[in-house]
Amino acid sequence: MFAPKPVRQAVWVDLSNELAWPVNSTSTRQVADDTVSLLMAMGIEAQSYPSGLALQDWKPAAAGAELQKWKKKLRSAFGATGLGAGRQPVARQAG
């Protein structure tokens, strides 16, 4: 859906900051922005972005929970389980 393309090696500082950031699932657009932000932190560029029509098929809470699950898996894989404790989600733009 995002047509990801590796463009650089991930930098731990960028990735750890992104993994610490909670997912904001107030809207599908925000979950998509959070997904693009995670991809960028991983050194991957999104070549496309889901259309508004495609995002209508998503349920914000379900999409946000899925993204949060992936962030948790990455934190665990990198041994960074304490990141993001107590942080509240806020709206932000990818990039």
MODELLER restraints for C-alpha pairs under 7 A, 6 or more apart:
rsr = mdl.restraints
at = mdl.atoms
rsr.add(forms.Gaussian(group=physical.xy_distance, feature=features.Distance(at['CA:1:A'], at['CA:49:A']), mean=6.96, stdev=0.5))
rsr.add(forms.Gaussian(group=physical.xy_distance, feature=features.Distance(at['CA:1:A'], at['CA:50:A']), mean=6.22, stdev=0.5))
rsr.add(forms.Gaussian(group=physical.xy_distance, feature=features.Distance(at['CA:2:A'], at['CA:46:A']), mean=5.12, stdev=0.5))
rsr.add(forms.Gaussian(group=physical.xy_distance, feature=features.Distance(at['CA:2:A'], at['CA:47:A']), mean=6.07, stdev=0.5))
rsr.add(forms.Gaussian(group=physical.xy_distance, feature=features.Distance(at['CA:2:A'], at['CA:48:A']), mean=4.85, stdev=0.5))
rsr.add(forms.Gaussian(group=physical.xy_distance, feature=features.Distance(at['CA:2:A'], at['CA:49:A']), mean=5.28, stdev=0.5))
rsr.add(forms.Gaussian(group=physical.xy_distance, feature=features.Distance(at['CA:2:A'], at['CA:50:A']), mean=6.68, stdev=0.5))
rsr.add(forms.Gaussian(group=physical.xy_distance, feature=features.Distance(at['CA:3:A'], at['CA:46:A']), mean=5.73, stdev=0.5))
rsr.add(forms.Gaussian(group=physical.xy_distance, feature=features.Distance(at['CA:3:A'], at['CA:47:A']), mean=5.12, stdev=0.5))
rsr.add(forms.Gaussian(group=physical.xy_distance, feature=features.Distance(at['CA:3:A'], at['CA:48:A']), mean=5.75, stdev=0.5))
rsr.add(forms.Gaussian(group=physical.xy_distance, feature=features.Distance(at['CA:4:A'], at['CA:44:A']), mean=6.03, stdev=0.5))
rsr.add(forms.Gaussian(group=physical.xy_distance, feature=features.Distance(at['CA:4:A'], at['CA:45:A']), mean=5.57, stdev=0.5))
rsr.add(forms.Gaussian(group=physical.xy_distance, feature=features.Distance(at['CA:4:A'], at['CA:46:A']), mean=4.60, stdev=0.5))
rsr.add(forms.Gaussian(group=physical.xy_distance, feature=features.Distance(at['CA:4:A'], at['CA:47:A']), mean=5.88, stdev=0.5))
rsr.add(forms.Gaussian(group=physical.xy_distance, feature=features.Distance(at['CA:5:A'], at['CA:44:A']), mean=5.37, stdev=0.5))
rsr.add(forms.Gaussian(group=physical.xy_distance, feature=features.Distance(at['CA:5:A'], at['CA:45:A']), mean=5.25, stdev=0.5))
rsr.add(forms.Gaussian(group=physical.xy_distance, feature=features.Distance(at['CA:5:A'], at['CA:46:A']), mean=6.45, stdev=0.5))
rsr.add(forms.Gaussian(group=physical.xy_distance, feature=features.Distance(at['CA:5:A'], at['CA:47:A']), mean=6.81, stdev=0.5))
rsr.add(forms.Gaussian(group=physical.xy_distance, feature=features.Distance(at['CA:6:A'], at['CA:43:A']), mean=5.98, stdev=0.5))
rsr.add(forms.Gaussian(group=physical.xy_distance, feature=features.Distance(at['CA:6:A'], at['CA:44:A']), mean=4.29, stdev=0.5))
rsr.add(forms.Gaussian(group=physical.xy_distance, feature=features.Distance(at['CA:6:A'], at['CA:45:A']), mean=6.22, stdev=0.5))
rsr.add(forms.Gaussian(group=physical.xy_distance, feature=features.Distance(at['CA:7:A'], at['CA:43:A']), mean=5.80, stdev=0.5))
rsr.add(forms.Gaussian(group=physical.xy_distance, feature=features.Distance(at['CA:7:A'], at['CA:44:A']), mean=5.57, stdev=0.5))
rsr.add(forms.Gaussian(group=physical.xy_distance, feature=features.Distance(at['CA:7:A'], at['CA:45:A']), mean=6.35, stdev=0.5))
rsr.add(forms.Gaussian(group=physical.xy_distance, feature=features.Distance(at['CA:8:A'], at['CA:43:A']), mean=4.81, stdev=0.5))
rsr.add(forms.Gaussian(group=physical.xy_distance, feature=features.Distance(at['CA:8:A'], at['CA:44:A']), mean=6.94, stdev=0.5))
rsr.add(forms.Gaussian(group=physical.xy_distance, feature=features.Distance(at['CA:9:A'], at['CA:43:A']), mean=5.29, stdev=0.5))
rsr.add(forms.Gaussian(group=physical.xy_distance, feature=features.Distance(at['CA:10:A'], at['CA:41:A']), mean=6.35, stdev=0.5))
rsr.add(forms.Gaussian(group=physical.xy_distance, feature=features.Distance(at['CA:10:A'], at['CA:42:A']), mean=4.66, stdev=0.5))
rsr.add(forms.Gaussian(group=physical.xy_distance, feature=features.Distance(at['CA:10:A'], at['CA:43:A']), mean=4.62, stdev=0.5))
rsr.add(forms.Gaussian(group=physical.xy_distance, feature=features.Distance(at['CA:14:A'], at['CA:41:A']), mean=5.40, stdev=0.5))
rsr.add(forms.Gaussian(group=physical.xy_distance, feature=features.Distance(at['CA:15:A'], at['CA:41:A']), mean=4.89, stdev=0.5))
rsr.add(forms.Gaussian(group=physical.xy_distance, feature=features.Distance(at['CA:15:A'], at['CA:42:A']), mean=6.10, stdev=0.5))
rsr.add(forms.Gaussian(group=physical.xy_distance, feature=features.Distance(at['CA:18:A'], at['CA:38:A']), mean=6.13, stdev=0.5))
rsr.add(forms.Gaussian(group=physical.xy_distance, feature=features.Distance(at['CA:18:A'], at['CA:41:A']), mean=6.57, stdev=0.5))
rsr.add(forms.Gaussian(group=physical.xy_distance, feature=features.Distance(at['CA:19:A'], at['CA:71:A']), mean=5.71, stdev=0.5))
rsr.add(forms.Gaussian(group=physical.xy_distance, feature=features.Distance(at['CA:19:A'], at['CA:75:A']), mean=6.55, stdev=0.5))
rsr.add(forms.Gaussian(group=physical.xy_distance, feature=features.Distance(at['CA:20:A'], at['CA:83:A']), mean=4.71, stdev=0.5))
rsr.add(forms.Gaussian(group=physical.xy_distance, feature=features.Distance(at['CA:20:A'], at['CA:84:A']), mean=3.92, stdev=0.5))
rsr.add(forms.Gaussian(group=physical.xy_distance, feature=features.Distance(at['CA:21:A'], at['CA:84:A']), mean=5.86, stdev=0.5))
rsr.add(forms.Gaussian(group=physical.xy_distance, feature=features.Distance(at['CA:22:A'], at['CA:84:A']), mean=6.72, stdev=0.5))
rsr.add(forms.Gaussian(group=physical.xy_distance, feature=features.Distance(at['CA:22:A'], at['CA:87:A']), mean=6.56, stdev=0.5))
rsr.add(forms.Gaussian(group=physical.xy_distance, feature=features.Distance(at['CA:22:A'], at['CA:88:A']), mean=6.50, stdev=0.5))
rsr.add(forms.Gaussian(group=physical.xy_distance, feature=features.Distance(at['CA:22:A'], at['CA:89:A']), mean=5.14, stdev=0.5))
rsr.add(forms.Gaussian(group=physical.xy_distance, feature=features.Distance(at['CA:23:A'], at['CA:31:A']), mean=6.95, stdev=0.5))
rsr.add(forms.Gaussian(group=physical.xy_distance, feature=features.Distance(at['CA:23:A'], at['CA:34:A']), mean=6.58, stdev=0.5))
rsr.add(forms.Gaussian(group=physical.xy_distance, feature=features.Distance(at['CA:23:A'], at['CA:64:A']), mean=6.07, stdev=0.5))
rsr.add(forms.Gaussian(group=physical.xy_distance, feature=features.Distance(at['CA:23:A'], at['CA:68:A']), mean=6.00, stdev=0.5))
rsr.add(forms.Gaussian(group=physical.xy_distance, feature=features.Distance(at['CA:23:A'], at['CA:89:A']), mean=5.94, stdev=0.5))
rsr.add(forms.Gaussian(group=physical.xy_distance, feature=features.Distance(at['CA:24:A'], at['CA:30:A']), mean=6.38, stdev=0.5))
rsr.add(forms.Gaussian(group=physical.xy_distance, feature=features.Distance(at['CA:24:A'], at['CA:31:A']), mean=6.23, stdev=0.5))
rsr.add(forms.Gaussian(group=physical.xy_distance, feature=features.Distance(at['CA:24:A'], at['CA:64:A']), mean=6.72, stdev=0.5))
rsr.add(forms.Gaussian(group=physical.xy_distance, feature=features.Distance(at['CA:24:A'], at['CA:89:A']), mean=4.97, stdev=0.5))
rsr.add(forms.Gaussian(group=physical.xy_distance, feature=features.Distance(at['CA:24:A'], at['CA:90:A']), mean=6.13, stdev=0.5))
rsr.add(forms.Gaussian(group=physical.xy_distance, feature=features.Distance(at['CA:24:A'], at['CA:91:A']), mean=6.54, stdev=0.5))
rsr.add(forms.Gaussian(group=physical.xy_distance, feature=features.Distance(at['CA:25:A'], at['CA:31:A']), mean=5.56, stdev=0.5))
rsr.add(forms.Gaussian(group=physical.xy_distance, feature=features.Distance(at['CA:25:A'], at['CA:60:A']), mean=5.21, stdev=0.5))
rsr.add(forms.Gaussian(group=physical.xy_distance, feature=features.Distance(at['CA:25:A'], at['CA:61:A']), mean=5.53, stdev=0.5))
rsr.add(forms.Gaussian(group=physical.xy_distance, feature=features.Distance(at['CA:25:A'], at['CA:64:A']), mean=4.84, stdev=0.5))
rsr.add(forms.Gaussian(group=physical.xy_distance, feature=features.Distance(at['CA:26:A'], at['CA:60:A']), mean=6.32, stdev=0.5))
rsr.add(forms.Gaussian(group=physical.xy_distance, feature=features.Distance(at['CA:27:A'], at['CA:60:A']), mean=5.22, stdev=0.5))
rsr.add(forms.Gaussian(group=physical.xy_distance, feature=features.Distance(at['CA:28:A'], at['CA:55:A']), mean=5.99, stdev=0.5))
rsr.add(forms.Gaussian(group=physical.xy_distance, feature=features.Distance(at['CA:28:A'], at['CA:58:A']), mean=6.48, stdev=0.5))
rsr.add(forms.Gaussian(group=physical.xy_distance, feature=features.Distance(at['CA:28:A'], at['CA:59:A']), mean=6.81, stdev=0.5))
rsr.add(forms.Gaussian(group=physical.xy_distance, feature=features.Distance(at['CA:28:A'], at['CA:60:A']), mean=4.76, stdev=0.5))
rsr.add(forms.Gaussian(group=physical.xy_distance, feature=features.Distance(at['CA:30:A'], at['CA:91:A']), mean=6.84, stdev=0.5))
rsr.add(forms.Gaussian(group=physical.xy_distance, feature=features.Distance(at['CA:31:A'], at['CA:60:A']), mean=6.95, stdev=0.5))
rsr.add(forms.Gaussian(group=physical.xy_distance, feature=features.Distance(at['CA:31:A'], at['CA:63:A']), mean=6.71, stdev=0.5))
rsr.add(forms.Gaussian(group=physical.xy_distance, feature=features.Distance(at['CA:31:A'], at['CA:64:A']), mean=5.77, stdev=0.5))
rsr.add(forms.Gaussian(group=physical.xy_distance, feature=features.Distance(at['CA:33:A'], at['CA:93:A']), mean=6.14, stdev=0.5))
rsr.add(forms.Gaussian(group=physical.xy_distance, feature=features.Distance(at['CA:33:A'], at['CA:94:A']), mean=5.19, stdev=0.5))
rsr.add(forms.Gaussian(group=physical.xy_distance, feature=features.Distance(at['CA:34:A'], at['CA:94:A']), mean=6.46, stdev=0.5))
rsr.add(forms.Gaussian(group=physical.xy_distance, feature=features.Distance(at['CA:36:A'], at['CA:46:A']), mean=6.48, stdev=0.5))
rsr.add(forms.Gaussian(group=physical.xy_distance, feature=features.Distance(at['CA:36:A'], at['CA:94:A']), mean=6.07, stdev=0.5))
rsr.add(forms.Gaussian(group=physical.xy_distance, feature=features.Distance(at['CA:37:A'], at['CA:94:A']), mean=4.76, stdev=0.5))
rsr.add(forms.Gaussian(group=physical.xy_distance, feature=features.Distance(at['CA:37:A'], at['CA:95:A']), mean=6.32, stdev=0.5))
rsr.add(forms.Gaussian(group=physical.xy_distance, feature=features.Distance(at['CA:39:A'], at['CA:45:A']), mean=6.45, stdev=0.5))
rsr.add(forms.Gaussian(group=physical.xy_distance, feature=features.Distance(at['CA:75:A'], at['CA:81:A']), mean=5.38, stdev=0.5))
